[in-house]
Amino acid sequence: MLIPHQPSRMTAGLASNTARLTARIRAVDAALEPGRRMLDDPYARAFIPGMELPDTPADAERWLTENAWQEGPFFAIVLLRQRCFEDYLRRAAAAGIRQAVLLGAGYDSTSLRLTDLTAMRWYEVDHPSTQADKLDLLGQSGIETPDVHYVPVDFEAGASLADALAGVGFDPQEPCVVGWLGVAFFLRPDAFRHTLKELSELCASGSTLVFDYMDQSVLDHTTPYPAVLSKAQEVGARGEPYLTGLTPETAGEAVRRAGFWPTAQLRIPDLMREYGGTDPYCSADDFMGMVVAERR
Ligand SMILES: C[S@@+](CC[C@H](N)C(=O)[O-])C[C@H]1O[C@@H](n2cnc3c(N)ncnc32)[C@H](O)[C@@H]1O
């Protein structure tokens, strides 16, 4: 059965709805008592005006209980993939890497929160529609950003990522760390592979790539997780269908073929073991994975 969906929101000039949904997860997390937060992103709320959000820890707990079935699986991956990426980002910074590229950044606030990485130059690449909305909201909120270069690129349109990044001072001779979170599965398989190939050309030896993928079983509806299928249906109907599915094996093969060396693969239960997230609202449904790969 094909998931019905509307024409893409973003080609219609609208910001990504799924980027708003992941920002909502971060905003709900940030409304919990400090000891219960898994990421603690105080900026998420500023990016989703008009969305109903809990204001107090008690409201946030209530929100989680009411939405646990549908949102639980996504709380784990959205919050913990970010924790995992930030670990690799810090490791890269400690090793002297000074360029961070966030691909499909959405309403990500990594550069705003990791202000101790003072030497880092940040490059946020995103679909022009989502990025324009983010920049508007940043302007309205008065949030001060560090040294961030905003690079509008549509990964489906065949524009050169290398040219776009070179235009704002990215140095392909210097290693970088790339986070590509919550994006790969929204691309068509050829655009996914093309972007990986472009990345391998952009990433000097010593660079690290961190990305996540959706299981093929979600796309072909054989996944045992009904809440995940329900979300796939919802986002597809709103113009952002899942288009690329992988398995740990095909994900590893794709990065190798593009010229990277996979150094770690993590599934949701691995992330929960590593970073916590054992609360009942944060379900361990095992439907996505992460790949960490190096350019040698
Ligand atoms: C689920 S959001 C993830 C955002 C952010 N990385 C996060 O984890 O919150 C998907 C992101 O992919 C971006 N995206 C989807 N299709 C894209 C395309 N063809 N070109 C560029 N960006 C795209 C959207 O604009 C959006 O920011």
The ligand as a Tripos MOL2 file, in Angstrom:
@<TRIPOS>MOLECULE
LIG
   27    29     1     0     0
SMALL
NO_CHARGES

@<TRIPOS>ATOM
      1 C1         12.7990   16.1510   10.2740 C.3       1 LIG1
      2 S1         13.5410   17.6500    9.8180 S.3       1 LIG1
      3 C2         15.0730   17.4890   10.7250 C.3       1 LIG1
      4 C3         15.6090   18.8140   11.1220 C.3       1 LIG1
      5 C4         16.7800   18.7630   12.1060 C.3       1 LIG1
      6 N1         17.9400   18.1440   11.5200 N.3       1 LIG1
      7 C5         16.3640   18.0880   13.3780 C.2       1 LIG1
      8 O1         16.8980   17.0100   13.6860 O.co2     1 LIG1
      9 O2         15.5200   18.6530   14.0600 O.co2     1 LIG1
     10 C6         14.0040   17.3970    8.1280 C.3       1 LIG1
     11 C7         14.8830   18.4940    7.5710 C.3       1 LIG1
     12 O3         15.3210   18.0880    6.2660 O.3       1 LIG1
     13 C8         15.2390   19.1910    5.4040 C.3       1 LIG1
     14 N2         15.0570   18.6960    4.0280 N.ar      1 LIG1
     15 C9         14.1260   17.8220    3.5840 C.ar      1 LIG1
     16 N3         14.2290   17.6740    2.2410 N.ar      1 LIG1
     17 C10        15.2620   18.4590    1.8610 C.ar      1 LIG1
     18 C11        15.8500   18.7480    0.6040 C.ar      1 LIG1
     19 N4         15.4040   18.1960   -0.5230 N.pl3     1 LIG1
     20 N5         16.8910   19.6180    0.5540 N.ar      1 LIG1
     21 C12        17.3520   20.1980    1.7010 C.ar      1 LIG1
     22 N6         16.8320   19.9530    2.9250 N.ar      1 LIG1
     23 C13        15.7930   19.1010    3.0010 C.ar      1 LIG1
     24 C14        14.0250   19.9730    5.8900 C.3       1 LIG1
     25 O4         14.0490   21.3190    5.4400 O.3       1 LIG1
     26 C15        14.1730   19.8240    7.3900 C.3       1 LIG1
     27 O5         14.9460   20.8610    7.9380 O.3       1 LIG1
@<TRIPOS>BOND
     1     1     2 1
     2     2     3 1
     3     2    10 1
     4     3     4 1
     5     4     5 1
     6     5     6 1
     7     5     7 1
     8     7     8 2
     9     7     9 1
    10    10    11 1
    11    11    12 1
    12    11    26 1
    13    12    13 1
    14    13    14 1
    15    13    24 1
    16    14    15 ar
    17    14    23 ar
    18    15    16 ar
    19    16    17 ar
    20    17    18 ar
    21    17    23 ar
    22    18    19 1
    23    18    20 ar
    24    20    21 ar
    25    21    22 ar
    26    22    23 ar
    27    24    25 1
    28    24    26 1
    29    26    27 1
@<TRIPOS>SUBSTRUCTURE
     1 LIG1         1 GROUP 0 **** ****
